[in-house]
Amino acid sequence: MDAAIGDASVAVLLSQSMAERRHLLDSAFELSLDLHHPVYDCVYIALALRRDMPLVTADERLVAAVHKSPKVASRVIRLADLPD
């Protein structure tokens, strides 16, 4: 795992209350199992779902993984697909 990605995941978690962290980690772990994708990326997806916001990413592996789940795929947007 890239250190910067890991640090960013930790920062996301620390910005939440203890109860929110637990829920976020539970959701991220479930997503990780469903998508067969690393949990540290799934933290961002779980947060986007929880806040009802899109997740914009340049991570093609993440984009490919989320397309296995219609519920999640609609929340993740490829950076390259954004208008100029």
N, C-alpha and C positions, 0 to 999 in steps of 0.2 A: 504494500500500500504506500502510495506517495505520502510523505510526511505532511505536506501542505493540505492534502485532502483530509487526512486524519485529524489534523489540527482544526480544520474548518468544521468537521463533524462534531468535535468536542465543543467548539464554541457554540454551535447551534444548540446542543444539549444543555450547556450551562446557562443559556439565556432563558431556559424554561424553569417553571417551578418543579418541585420534586414529583408531584402527581402527574404533571404534564410530561416530564421526562420519562416516567414509567410507561405512560400510555404511548408516547412517541416511540420508545424503544420496543415495546410489545408490537406495535404496528410495523415498525421497520423490520423486526425479526420475521414477522409473518410474511411481509412482502419479499424479504430475502429468500425465504423458503419457496414461496410461490413462483418467483421469477428466476430462481437459481442465480442470484446476483448478490454481490457483497453487501453486507448490512450497512456499511458506512455510506454507500450511495443511497440505500433505501431510507436512511434517516431523512434525506432531503425530500424524497417522494412522500414519505409519511407526513412531514411538516406541510408540504404543499397541499396534500389532501385534507389535512386537519384545518388549514386556514382557507380552504377553498380558493386556492390560487394556482396558477400554472407554474411549472418548473421549467425554466429555460436552461438548456445544457448543450455543450459542444461534445459531450461524451457519446460517441456513436454506439459503444457497447451498451450503455444505459438505455439509449433510445431503442436499440434492437431488443433488449430484454423486456422493456415495458410493453412492447407491441404484442406480447403474449397475453396480456390482460386488458380487455377493453376498458374496465373501470379506471385503470391507471394510465393507459395510452392516451386517453383524452386530456390528461393533465400535464403531459410532458411534451414540450416543444423543442425541436432542434433549433439551435442558434442560427444555423444556416437558412432556416425557413422563415426567419423574421424579415419583414420588409426592410429595404435599405433606408 
